[in-house]
Amino acid sequence: MDFTLNEEQELFLEMVRKFARHEVAAVAEQVDREHRFPQETIAKMGELGLLGLSIPEEYGGSGGDYLSYVLMIEELAKVCASTAVIVAVHTGLACTSIARFGAEAQREKFLGPLAAGEIIGAYALTEPNAGSDAASLTLTASDAGEHWRLNGSKVFITNASEAGIFVTFARTDPASRGAEGITCLIVERDTPGLTISKPVEKMGLHGSVTCELHFDNALVPKENVLGEIGHGFKVAMQMLDGGRIAIAAQGLGIAEGALDYAIRYIRQREQFGRPIAANQGIQWLVADLATEIDAARLLVYRAAWLKTAGRPHGKEAAMAKKFATDTAMQVTSDCVQLLGGYGYTREYPVERHMRDAKVTQIYEGTNQIQQMVIARHLLR
Ligand code: CAA
């Protein structure tokens, strides 16, 4: 396994890093404080071709490899985890689902506007009573001639209030249970009968909107079925195998952003007549945190490398997601500690990193679900 970046990846990384450090970092604190979707940054990312990384060039995308995509999420998360998850759901879940499973007409209709950021994508799997147990979903799609008639609700839908399309999972076979009988549909925002709630208030990720969707006899044209009827659960799971690598990269970036800041801080903060970084207790802590981050990075890049190579990566994605996001929580909490009382205030970014880190252990499958996925791979 060789993670040496080729020239194209190096150039891409340099461009993304510059963009993240200047444009994204400049509004990160404000976006968090004002609970504001970073419209201007997302629009610029569309112009730069960064939103269409999973979309082939012939459909208006930039056709990047998966490792480049993961590097981008990591760079964004170092400065603004909200921006990272907006892009992860838009590009990694919504765009990728259509690029991979879409019929020609669907690709032609949706991928160009998605790549340009003219429309934002969301991924609607979770329901009030179907979170970890995704296969128990009950959003009903009943046959209505040329349409599917949708009734039910989705919750915790990232990007929802900004989204133009929702890659949605519904039960098209009323007699089915569990993973059978679920179909994936592209639901357009202006679908009559679809209502989107106000964003829910969260502990962190204040720039990322999270809403409920309510379907009340919402008619979705049959031409919007994504993939095969009744095979939606596998689409969902395959998308999450990749999505979890992006969330792992988000955790990695959050941890790196917090530790970078804390290291700068401990070198200049003086107590007892010298920088606190001169204390061995602090040196050993940052050494341990940096080691954990490096271990997480290797797991994340390995999973991305396997996916880029077209090799099985479900177990490795779950390992990377669990380890990197647990690392993010630990590192950000320790970084708040390193900054002491200042770390607990909104004046310094580490408390934002800590609030943002928490949900990475929860969404795209809790870390307990990742343990289940890993164990099933080991035991089957
Ligand atoms: N790839 C392809 N097929 C898969 C698969 C995968 N990774 N995982 C399962 N399947 C297939 C199985 O092979 C099986 O098919 P067959 O019957 O034909 O063999 C079928 O799907 C059912 O599989 P399981 O019996 O393993 O399913 P399960 O009900 O036990 O559930 C689970 C498995 C892993 C627990 C799953 O429910 C899960 O991942 N839960 C977590 C949900 C989740 O991650 N939600 C994220 C929401 S999106 C989000 O969070 C985005 C955001 O906002 C940031």
Boltz pocket constraint, residues with backbone or C-beta under 6 A from the ligand:
constraints:
  - pocket:
      binder: B
      contacts: [[A, 85], [A, 89], [A, 123], [A, 125], [A, 126], [A, 131], [A, 132], [A, 133], [A, 134], [A, 135], [A, 156], [A, 157], [A, 158], [A, 178], [A, 179], [A, 233], [A, 234], [A, 237], [A, 238], [A, 240], [A, 241], [A, 314], [A, 362], [A, 363], [A, 364], [A, 365], [A, 366], [A, 369], [A, 372], [A, 373]]
      max_distance: 6.0
